[in-house]
Amino acid sequence: MCVAPPSEIDSADVYITLNNQDYSDDNIIYYWYKAPKLYDITPKYGPTEGGTKVHLFGTDFKKDKQMQCLFDGVAANATFISSQEIECVSPPHTRGKIPVQATYLGDRGKSVSEPLYFTFVERP
């Protein structure tokens, strides 16, 4: 297992060596993704039973990389609308204000946005 260092580039070829002279030739490319940045969420409220289509607006959304929304840490798959908008359906949750973040599927939490907030309310 290797840990990728921080980088200003988007991708790099990955080689393995045991002696610093002979290298693997597997044509493996590693991609760095910037964490998405969020600036708006709409709607900001929804029922505790979930099912609300929530739109997140921001930057650095990638069409070729499956995205997810994290509702208080609970993952919901995102539908890519544009490089500045994704849509997720809220899961059931107890009432209250919770953080919502955007991330890439399989990224293990390395490229997670700063949170915006969504409030779950009980229906009258």
C-alpha positions in Angstrom: 0.0 0.0 0.0 1.2 3.5 -0.9 0.2 6.9 0.3 -0.1 9.5 -2.5 1.6 12.8 -1.6 -0.1 16.1 -2.1 0.2 17.4 -5.6 -0.6 20.4 -7.8 -1.0 18.2 -10.9 -4.2 16.2 -11.8 -2.6 12.8 -12.6 0.6 10.9 -12.7 1.9 7.5 -13.9 2.4 5.0 -11.0 5.5 2.7 -11.1 6.7 0.2 -8.5 10.4 -0.5 -7.9 12.3 -2.6 -5.4 15.7 -1.4 -6.3 15.4 2.1 -7.8 16.6 0.8 -11.1 13.9 -1.5 -12.5 10.3 -0.3 -12.6 7.0 -1.9 -13.3 5.3 -1.2 -16.6 1.6 -1.6 -15.8 0.3 1.7 -17.3 -1.5 2.7 -14.0 -2.5 6.3 -13.6 -3.3 7.9 -10.2 -5.7 10.9 -10.2 -5.9 13.6 -7.7 -9.2 15.3 -7.2 -9.8 18.6 -5.5 -12.4 18.4 -2.8 -15.7 19.9 -4.1 -16.5 23.3 -2.8 -20.2 24.0 -1.9 -21.8 27.4 -1.8 -25.6 26.8 -1.7 -28.1 24.1 -0.9 -31.8 24.1 -2.0 -34.2 23.4 -0.4 -32.8 23.9 3.1 -35.6 21.9 4.8 -37.3 18.6 4.3 -39.3 16.0 6.1 -37.8 13.5 8.5 -39.0 10.6 6.4 -36.5 11.7 3.7 -37.2 11.7 -0.1 -36.5 15.4 -0.7 -34.6 16.2 -3.9 -31.7 18.3 -2.6 -29.6 20.4 -5.0 -26.0 21.3 -4.1 -24.3 24.1 -5.9 -20.6 24.5 -6.0 -17.4 23.9 -7.9 -15.2 21.0 -8.9 -18.0 18.4 -9.5 -16.7 15.8 -11.9 -19.0 14.1 -14.5 -16.6 11.1 -14.9 -16.4 10.4 -11.2 -19.5 9.2 -9.3 -20.3 11.7 -6.5 -22.2 11.3 -3.3 -23.9 13.6 -0.7 -23.2 12.9 2.9 -26.2 13.7 5.1 -24.7 13.7 8.6 -22.3 11.1 7.4 -25.0 8.9 5.6 -24.1 8.5 1.9 -26.7 9.2 -0.8 -25.7 8.8 -4.5 -25.6 12.1 -6.4 -27.0 12.8 -9.9 -24.6 15.0 -11.9 -26.4 18.0 -13.3 -23.4 20.1 -14.2 -19.9 20.9 -13.0 -21.6 23.3 -10.6 -24.7 21.3 -9.5 -25.5 17.8 -8.2 -28.8 16.4 -6.9 -29.3 13.9 -4.1 -32.3 12.5 -2.4 -32.3 13.0 1.4 -32.4 9.8 3.5 -34.7 9.4 6.6 -33.3 11.3 9.6 -34.4 12.5 13.0 -35.4 16.2 13.1 -32.8 18.8 13.4 -30.1 20.7 11.5 -27.4 18.5 10.0 -24.3 18.9 7.9 -24.4 18.0 4.2 -21.2 17.4 2.3 -20.2 16.3 -1.2 -17.6 13.7 -1.9 -16.5 11.2 -4.6 -17.6 7.6 -4.3 -14.7 5.4 -3.1 -12.6 8.3 -2.1 -12.5 7.2 1.6 -13.3 10.7 2.7 -10.1 12.4 1.3 -11.9 14.8 -0.9 -14.9 15.9 1.2 -16.3 19.4 0.9 -16.9 21.7 3.8 -20.5 21.3 5.0 -23.7 23.2 4.3 -26.7 22.6 6.5 -30.1 20.9 5.9 -32.8 20.8 8.5 -35.1 17.8 8.9 -38.6 18.8 10.1 -41.6 16.7 11.1 -44.7 17.1 9.0 -47.6 18.8 10.7 
